[in-house]
Amino acid sequence: MSDLPRKAVTRTAKLAALPLGFAGRATWGFGKRIVGESAELVGRELQQRTAEQLFKVLGELKGGAMKFGQALSVFESALPEEVAGPYRAALTKLQEAAPPMPTRTVHTVLRERLGEDWQEMFLEFEDKPAAAASIGQVHRAVWHDGREVAVKVQYPGAGEALLSDLNQLSRFSRLLGPLIPGMDIKPLITELKDRVSEELDYGLEAQAQSAHADEFADDPDVLVPQVVHQSEQVLITEWIDGIPLSEIISDGTQEQRDRAGQLLARFLFSGPARTGLLHADPHPGNFRLLPDGPGGEDDWRLGVLDFGTVDRLPGGLPATIGECLRLTLDGEAETVYELLCAEGFVKETIELEADAVLDYLLPIIEPAQVDAFTFTRGWMRSQAARVADPRSPAYQLGKRLNLPPAYLLIHRVTLSTIGVLCQLGATVRLREELEEWLPGFLPEDPADGAESVAQA
């Protein structure tokens, strides 16, 4: 048995206590203000206590609770600066660590999945986990052929815990809404639930990681560790050292931040084009900055981990995204509106002003308008405030737009990546990556069309 709290009644009680705690602290804050304390100081303390309780519970429970917390962590940049500090600290903890399961449980899983003689498969095996996440933890080891490896062991009962947590979180999603301005929490939880079976299947994860590792094997900028061995509940891959992106966010140099941001954007857009898969879990705990990039020992590469959640895009990212971006930048309001209607972003029963839609989109795609754009928390907050303020025209229009199911995961991954870029404060040549990798972003060369006709 693991120490992952598995009984539904235990997990439900812990999660159900969260909204009660929120309400209790609100009452406490009201009382403090009555006796004359500054509303600003009380508000900050209230936010800090709420953040600490929420993410302490999410981290302890692992499972779907922690998965939800990690998904929220990349949107920390959208929080107003006066309350972002407490959340930033609490959320960052979820990106890298969780309480480990006992050594005896790890050994039991390895014996059941790799065989009684599992220890003979390794020259060395470290019982203390190197990292712990929402459904499993990672141990450092040396494979029998001398390669350093990462051994990912799934928590017993992880599937049950994932679904139980997400169902419970969904029930009080309205109370969680104010945590991230402008973000609807319930669809995020629904989408996480839809991905549960895939994330628990280490066979699918091994296939997705192998596809990326093979494609990026000779890439000077991106490193994906190869899969060494896989069985149910156990995934063994090559080990990679490097600086976790969370450390670059907190303490990295500007050069490191810019390089990490550029490579993160490159991986986001090049992955689907090169593998037909979109890495769909872009929180900082899944990335490393590695020395010895293409420019030598003072340069950096991006190491990418955890392919448990991917979107399968055989043709790469939809060309409609690139076309809409290009036409929006060109000010083609009517054509953009027609494309959005055709793809289901505007339902048939809704009529909107094409110019109003253009005005809504332009601030969001500002990073693609210039050769290099500096992503900041301030910019992210301004975007969040614009779409979250009920008095804003952007809020009113945004409520009438629709997100088709095929675009749901792409949308979340893109938003999450932008959130990480803002945490990094990175200056990124985003337009360069869009031109290189995003179908439809560059207008089709008439010569290419003529050549295709000639070949036909």
C-alpha positions in Angstrom: 0.0 0.0 0.0 1.2 3.5 -0.7 0.7 6.6 1.3 -1.3 8.1 -1.5 -4.6 8.8 0.3 -6.8 6.4 -1.6 -10.1 6.1 0.3 -12.7 8.3 -1.5 -14.1 9.4 1.8 -10.7 10.7 3.0 -9.9 12.5 -0.2 -13.4 14.0 -0.5 -13.3 15.3 3.1 -10.0 17.0 2.5 -11.2 18.7 -0.7 -14.6 19.5 0.6 -12.9 21.3 3.5 -11.4 23.8 1.1 -14.4 26.0 0.3 -15.3 25.9 4.0 -11.8 27.2 4.7 -12.2 29.9 2.1 -15.5 31.0 3.8 -14.0 30.9 7.3 -11.0 33.1 6.3 -13.4 35.6 4.6 -15.2 35.9 8.0 -11.9 36.3 9.8 -10.9 39.0 7.4 -14.1 40.9 7.9 -13.6 40.8 11.6 -10.1 42.1 11.3 -11.3 45.1 9.3 -14.0 45.8 11.9 -11.3 46.3 14.5 -9.5 48.8 12.2 -6.9 46.9 10.3 -6.1 48.1 6.8 -8.3 46.4 4.1 -5.2 46.1 1.9 -3.1 44.3 4.6 -6.0 42.0 5.5 -6.7 41.2 1.9 -3.1 40.2 1.3 -3.0 38.0 4.4 -6.3 36.4 3.4 -4.9 35.6 -0.1 -1.7 34.2 1.4 -3.6 31.9 3.8 -5.9 30.8 1.1 -3.1 30.0 -1.3 -1.1 28.1 1.4 -4.1 25.9 2.3 -5.3 25.3 -1.2 -2.0 24.1 -2.6 -0.8 22.3 0.5 -3.9 20.1 0.2 -3.5 19.7 -3.6 0.2 18.7 -3.2 -0.5 16.3 -0.4 -3.3 14.5 -2.2 -1.3 14.1 -5.5 -3.6 12.5 -8.0 -6.1 14.8 -9.8 -5.8 17.5 -7.1 -2.1 18.0 -7.8 -2.7 17.7 -11.6 -5.2 20.5 -11.3 -2.8 22.6 -9.2 0.0 22.1 -11.8 -2.4 23.2 -14.6 -3.2 26.4 -12.6 0.4 27.1 -11.9 1.3 28.3 -15.4 -1.5 31.0 -15.1 0.1 32.6 -12.0 1.3 35.5 -14.3 -2.4 36.6 -14.7 -2.8 37.3 -11.0 -2.7 41.0 -9.9 0.9 41.6 -8.6 -0.3 42.6 -5.1 -1.6 39.0 -4.5 0.7 37.1 -6.9 3.5 36.5 -4.4 1.8 34.0 -2.1 0.4 32.1 -5.1 3.7 32.1 -6.9 5.5 30.4 -4.0 2.7 27.8 -3.4 2.2 27.0 -7.1 5.9 26.7 -7.8 6.2 23.9 -5.2 3.6 21.9 -7.2 5.8 22.1 -10.3 8.6 20.1 -8.9 7.7 18.0 -5.9 5.1 16.1 -3.9 5.4 13.9 -0.8 7.0 10.6 -1.8 5.4 7.1 -1.4 7.2 4.6 0.9 10.2 2.6 -0.4 8.4 -0.7 0.2 5.6 0.4 -2.1 8.0 1.3 -4.8 9.7 -2.1 -4.5 6.3 -3.9 -4.6 5.3 -2.2 -7.8 8.7 -2.9 -9.4 8.5 -6.6 -8.4 5.0 -6.9 -9.7 5.7 -5.2 -13.0 9.4 -6.1 -13.8 9.6 -9.5 -12.0 11.0 -10.9 -8.8 14.6 -10.3 -10.1 13.9 -6.6 -11.0 17.0 -5.5 -9.0 19.3 -7.4 -11.5 18.1 -5.1 -14.3 19.9 -2.2 -12.6 23.6 -1.7 -11.6 22.3 1.0 -9.1 18.9 2.1 -7.9 18.2 5.1 -5.6 15.3 4.4 -3.2 14.9 8.1 -2.5 12.8 9.6 -5.3 14.4 12.3 -7.4 11.0 13.9 -8.2 7.4 13.3 -7.4 4.4 14.3 -9.5 0.6 13.8 -9.7 0.4 10.1 -10.6 3.9 8.8 -10.1 7.4 9.5 -8.9 10.8 9.2 -10.5 13.9 7.4 -9.2 17.4 7.8 -10.5 19.2 4.5 -11.4 21.8 2.9 -13.6 20.5 0.4 -16.2 22.3 -2.9 -16.6 24.2 -1.5 -19.7 25.6 1.4 -17.7 23.2 4.1 -18.9 21.9 6.5 -16.3 18.1 6.2 -16.3 14.9 7.7 -14.8 12.5 5.1 -13.4 9.0 6.4 -13.3 6.7 4.4 -10.9 3.0 5.0 -10.9 1.2 5.3 -7.6 -1.1 2.4 -6.8 -4.7 3.7 -7.0 -3.6 6.7 -9.0 -6.5 6.3 -11.5 -9.2 6.2 -8.9 -7.7 9.2 -7.1 -7.4 11.2 -10.3 -11.1 10.8 -11.1 -12.3 11.2 -7.6 -10.4 14.5 -7.1 -11.4 16.0 -10.4 -15.1 15.2 -9.8 -14.9 16.8 -6.4 -13.1 19.8 -7.6 -15.6 20.2 -10.4 -18.4 20.5 -7.8 -17.0 23.7 -6.3 -15.3 25.1 -9.4 -17.1 28.4 -9.0 -15.4 29.0 -5.7 -12.0 28.4 -7.4 -12.8 30.8 -10.3 -11.5 34.0 -8.6 -8.0 32.3 -8.3 -7.2 33.1 -12.0 -9.0 36.1 -13.4 -10.6 35.6 -16.8 -10.3 31.8 -16.7 -13.3 29.4 -16.6 -12.2 26.6 -14.2 -14.8 24.0 -15.0 -13.8 23.4 -18.7 -10.2 23.0 -17.5 -11.3 20.3 -15.0 -13.5 18.6 -17.7 -10.6 18.5 -20.1 -8.2 17.1 -17.4 -10.8 14.3 -16.7 -11.0 13.5 -20.5 -7.2 12.9 -20.4 -7.1 10.6 -17.4 -7.0 7.3 -19.2 -4.2 8.4 -21.5 -2.1 9.7 -18.7 -2.3 6.5 -16.8 -1.3 4.5 -19.8 2.5 4.4 -19.8 2.4 2.5 -23.1 0.9 5.5 -24.8 3.4 7.8 -23.1 6.3 5.6 -24.2 5.1 5.8 -27.8 4.8 9.6 -27.7 8.2 10.0 -26.0 9.9 7.7 -28.5 8.4 9.5 -31.4 9.8 12.8 -30.1 13.1 11.3 -29.1 13.6 9.9 -32.6 12.6 13.1 -34.4 14.7 15.3 -32.2 17.7 12.9 -31.9 20.1 15.2 -33.9 18.4 18.5 -33.0 21.0 21.0 -31.6 18.3 22.9 -29.6 16.0 20.3 -28.1 16.7 17.0 -26.2 14.1 14.4 -25.5 15.4 11.3 -23.6 15.0 7.9 -25.2 12.7 5.3 -23.7 14.7 2.4 -22.3 12.0 0.0 -21.0 8.2 0.2 -20.4 5.7 -2.0 -18.6 2.4 -1.3 -16.9 2.9 1.3 -14.1 6.7 1.5 -14.9 8.4 3.7 -17.5 12.2 3.8 -17.7 13.9 6.5 -19.8 17.4 8.0 -20.2 18.3 10.4 -17.5 19.0 14.0 -18.3 20.6 16.6 -16.0 19.9 20.2 -16.2 18.4 23.3 -14.5 14.7 23.0 -13.9 12.8 25.8 -15.6 11.3 26.8 -12.2 14.8 27.7 -11.1 15.4 29.7 -14.2 12.1 31.6 -13.5 13.2 32.4 -9.9 17.0 32.9 -10.3 18.0 32.6 -14.0 20.0 35.2 -15.9 18.3 37.2 -18.6 20.3 35.3 -21.2 19.0 32.0 -19.8 15.4 33.3 -19.6 15.5 34.5 -23.2 17.1 31.3 -24.5 14.6 29.1 -22.5 11.7 31.2 -23.8 12.8 30.9 -27.5 13.3 27.2 -27.3 10.0 26.7 -25.5 8.2 28.5 -28.3 10.1 26.6 -30.9 9.2 23.3 -29.3 5.5 24.3 -29.0 5.2 25.0 -32.7 7.7 22.6 -34.2 6.6 19.5 -32.3 3.3 19.0 -34.1 4.8 19.8 -37.5 7.6 17.2 -36.9 5.9 14.5 -35.0 2.1 15.0 -35.4 1.9 15.3 -31.6 1.5 18.3 -29.3 3.2 18.0 -25.9 0.2 19.1 -23.8 1.6 19.5 -20.2 3.8 22.6 -20.5 4.3 23.5 -16.8 7.9 24.4 -15.8 8.5 21.1 -14.0 8.6 19.3 -17.3 11.5 21.3 -18.8 15.2 21.6 -18.1 17.9 24.0 -19.5 20.9 22.0 -20.5 24.5 23.4 -21.1 26.5 22.8 -24.3 24.0 24.0 -26.9 24.9 24.7 -30.5 26.9 27.7 -29.5 29.2 25.8 -27.2 29.5 25.4 -23.4 28.0 28.8 -22.8 24.9 28.0 -24.9 21.8 26.1 -23.8 19.5 23.4 -25.0 16.0 22.6 -23.8 15.4 19.2 -22.2 11.7 18.0 -22.4 10.1 15.5 -20.1 6.8 13.8 -19.4 4.8 12.9 -22.5 1.8 11.5 -20.6 -0.5 14.0 -22.1 -0.4 14.7 -25.8 -2.7 15.9 -28.5 -2.6 13.9 -31.7 -2.4 16.2 -34.7 -1.4 14.0 -37.7 -1.3 17.1 -40.0 0.3 19.3 -37.5 -1.4 22.3 -36.0 -4.6 23.3 -38.0 -3.8 25.7 -40.9 -6.8 27.7 -39.8 -4.9 29.0 -36.8 -2.1 30.3 -39.0 -4.4 31.8 -41.5 -6.5 33.6 -38.9 -3.3 35.0 -37.3 -2.0 36.2 -40.6 -5.3 37.7 -41.7 -5.8 39.4 -38.3 -2.4 41.0 -38.5 -3.3 42.2 -42.0 -6.6 43.7 -40.7 -8.8 41.5 -42.9 -11.8 41.6 -40.5 -14.4 40.1 -42.7 -12.3 37.2 -43.9 -11.2 36.4 -40.3 -14.8 36.5 -39.2 -15.9 34.1 -42.0 -13.1 31.7 -41.1 -14.1 31.7 -37.4 -17.7 31.1 -38.3 -16.7 28.2 -40.6 -14.6 26.6 -37.9 -17.3 26.9 -35.2 -15.7 29.7 -33.1 -18.9 31.6 -33.8 -22.1 29.6 -33.5 -24.7 29.8 -36.3 -27.2 31.5 -33.9 -24.7 34.3 -33.0 -24.0 37.4 -35.0 -21.0 39.6 -34.3 -19.4 42.7 -35.8 -16.3 41.6 -37.8 -14.4 44.8 -36.7 -15.3 44.1 -33.1 -13.9 40.6 -33.3 -10.7 42.0 -34.9 -10.4 44.5 -32.0 -10.8 41.6 -29.5 -8.1 39.5 -31.2 -5.4 42.1 -31.9 -4.1 42.7 -28.4 -3.9 38.9 -27.8 -1.7 38.4 -30.8 0.6 41.4 -30.1 3.6 39.1 -29.7 3.3 38.0 -33.4 3.2 41.6 -34.7 6.8 42.4 -34.0 10.2 40.7 -34.6 10.9 40.2 -30.9 8.4 40.5 -28.0 9.2 40.7 -24.3 6.6 38.6 -22.4 5.9 40.0 -18.9 3.6 39.4 -16.0 2.3 42.9 -16.5 1.3 42.2 -20.1 -0.4 38.9 -19.1 -2.3 40.7 -16.3 -3.5 43.4 -18.7 -4.9 40.7 -21.0 -6.5 38.8 -18.2 -8.1 42.1 -16.9 -9.4 43.0 -20.3 -11.3 39.8 -20.8 -12.4 39.4 -17.2 -13.9 42.8 -16.5 -17.7 42.6 -17.1 -17.6 46.3 -18.1 -15.2 45.6 -20.9 -16.4 45.2 -24.5 -13.8 42.4 -24.8 -15.6 40.5 -21.9 -19.0 40.9 -23.6 -17.7 39.7 -26.9 -15.6 36.9 -25.5 -18.7 35.4 -23.8 -20.3 35.0 -27.2 -17.4 33.2 -28.8 -17.2 29.4 -28.8 -14.2 27.1 -28.5 -14.7 24.0 -30.7 -13.6 20.7 -29.0 -10.8 20.1 -31.6 -9.2 23.3 -30.5 -9.6 23.0 -26.7 -6.3 21.3 -25.9 -4.4 23.5 -28.4 -5.9 26.6 -26.8 -4.9 25.5 -23.3 -1.4 24.5 -24.3 -0.8 27.8 -26.1 -2.1 29.8 -23.1 -0.1 27.7 -20.7 3.1 28.2 -22.7 2.5 32.0 -22.9 2.0 31.9 -19.1 5.4 30.3 -18.7 7.0 32.8 -21.1 5.6 35.6 -18.9 7.0 33.9 -15.8 10.4 33.8 -17.5 10.1 37.5 -18.6 11.7 36.3 -21.8 12.2 38.2 -25.0 11.2 35.9 -27.8 11.3 36.1 -31.6 7.9 34.4 -31.8 7.1 35.5 -35.3 10.2 33.7 -36.5 8.9 30.4 -35.1 5.4 31.0 -36.5 6.8 31.6 -40.0 8.9 28.4 -39.7 6.4 26.0 -38.2 2.8 27.2 -38.2 0.8 26.1 -41.3 -1.0 28.9 -43.0 0.9 31.7 -41.2 2.8 32.6 -44.4 0.7 33.2 -47.5 1.0 30.3 -50.0 3.7 31.1 -52.7 1.9 31.2 -56.1 5.0 29.5 -57.5 4.4 26.5 -55.2 0.8 26.2 -56.4 1.9 26.3 -60.0 4.6 23.7 -59.3 1.9 21.4 -57.7 -0.3 21.8 -60.8 2.5 21.0 -63.1 3.4 17.9 -61.1 -0.2 16.8 -61.2 
